[in-house]
Amino acid sequence: MEAALDVYDLDTYVKGIPHATFRKLRTEHPVMFHEEPGGKGFWAITKYDDVVAISKDPRTFSSARGGTNIWDLPQENLSTIQMLMVNMDPPQHHKFRKLVSRGFTPRIIARLEPFVRDAAVRILETAGELREFDFVRHVAGELPLIVIADLMGIPQSDRHLVFDWSNRLIGFDDPEFQTSLEDGTQAAMEMWAYANQLAVERKKSPGEDLVSILVQGKVEDEVLTEMEFDAFFLMLAVAGNETTRNAISGGTLTLMEHPDQKQKLIEHPELLSSAIEEMLRWVTPVMHFRRTAMRDVEMRGQKIKDGDKVVMFYPAANRDEAVFENPDTFDIARTPNDHLSFGIGQHFCLGASLARLELSVFFEELLKRYPGVELNGEVRRLRSNFINGYKTVPVRFPARA
């Protein structure tokens, strides 16, 4: 592997997604074996159609066999993460997804709209009083936390515990958030202890929240074990706030970097829906997921062996020239826009409709109140090749529109 084609190096991502390298891979090495520090290496997949094909073929490409992160875990750790729905294959995945999907019905999401709007307005009004502040902590980090806390039945006074646990679990490659894998394990233990306290309360007095659904729900007539419940809680709490936080941060940063498109959206609010989809394509909050080959298979002339790791890079697929016209142009009117930021196939993001609701409401209220929002310092990115994350986005809110 040429050093110039490295899309694993964590330090690279501190500067930004290596789109030029992904472009070269798509063009010259769309299925390339990639070396891995301390690991056995993996196949880097960068073409849109290949990502779709792998995602829709769980019999050949398993989420469960080795998990969905690039690195390999010891068996005892692997057994734990295999309880997360993202690391399951059919038919187990379908059974667990069916249970938790009850918390994401159109009726429940529609019920949330006034709550989301009220939260967005309050957050923006409070930030507006500061005028100059870190957008991630004061705005982007707040809305998803408030919403996921409400959806799960977590008291709002405890939502910042979830923020801290998420940073320690997701930011394991960034020394600012975590100094060791042990600290991430400790964060998971703290979250699980908290989840079990909530479970006890909901068994006594259930509501319509996700914790109530989980403690009362059954998979094949069996109630969830404590470990299965804990895994669900962790996945929903972290995924429900981390990805949307970065979509809001990245989307706002992108609008500030493309003032012509921001102005176009202000003048044509009917483009909000397509603008949200373009932000999702452009930012791509989750940058990769892994699968493990269940048999020998050939892809674009490359022989992938049983047990090989196959890693799908979504930022690369979302800028595939064969699918997207002028993929390196940010165009809020882009249509069609079949990006893969929510994945595709059996693991399509369960919270996609909730994320779209949060993003639509937020950007509608932001541009209504502070259309002149502008960057006010250096952006600091998360050191990660997994999450396209932002640690600091300093902004200035001009006087209220």
Salt bridges, closest charged atoms under 4 A:
ASP6 OD1 - HIS34 NE2 3.35
ASP11 OD1 - ARG383 NE 2.78
GLU28 OE2 - LYS24 NZ 3.11
GLU36 OE1 - LYS309 NZ 2.68
ASP50 OD2 - ARG300 NE 2.53
ASP72 OD1 - ARG290 NH2 3.14
ASP72 OD2 - LYS309 NZ 2.96
GLU113 OE2 - ARG117 NH2 2.78
ASP118 OD2 - ARG122 NE 3.05
GLU125 OE2 - ARG369 NE 3.00
GLU125 OE2 - ARG400 NH1 3.02
GLU132 OE2 - ARG396 NE 3.14
GLU142 OE1 - ARG159 NH2 2.71
GLU142 OE2 - HIS160 NE2 2.70
ASP164 OD2 - ARG168 NH1 3.12
ASP174 OD2 - LYS391 NZ 3.02
GLU176 OE1 - ARG380 NH2 2.37
GLU176 OE1 - LYS391 NZ 2.95
ASP183 OD1 - ARG168 NH2 3.31
GLU190 OE1 - ARG168 NH1 3.07
GLU201 OE1 - ARG202 NH1 3.83
ASP209 OD2 - ARG202 NE 3.07
GLU220 OE2 - LYS95 NZ 2.34
GLU242 OE1 - ARG245 NH2 3.24
GLU270 OE2 - HIS268 ND1 3.18
GLU277 OE1 - HIS339 NE2 2.70
GLU277 OE2 - ARG356 NE 2.75
GLU278 OE1 - ARG281 NE 2.81
GLU278 OE1 - ARG334 NE 3.08
GLU298 OE1 - LYS303 NZ 3.45
ASP306 OD1 - ARG65 NH1 2.63
ASP320 OD1 - LYS47 NZ 3.08
GLU321 OE2 - ARG26 NH2 2.85
ASP328 OD2 - ARG23 NH2 3.22
ASP328 OD1 - ARG319 NH1 3.22
GLU364 OE1 - ARG117 NH2 3.46
GLU365 OE2 - ARG117 NH1 2.63
GLU365 OE2 - LYS368 NZ 3.40
GLU365 OE1 - ARG369 NH1 2.32
GLU374 OE2 - ARG396 NH1 2.69
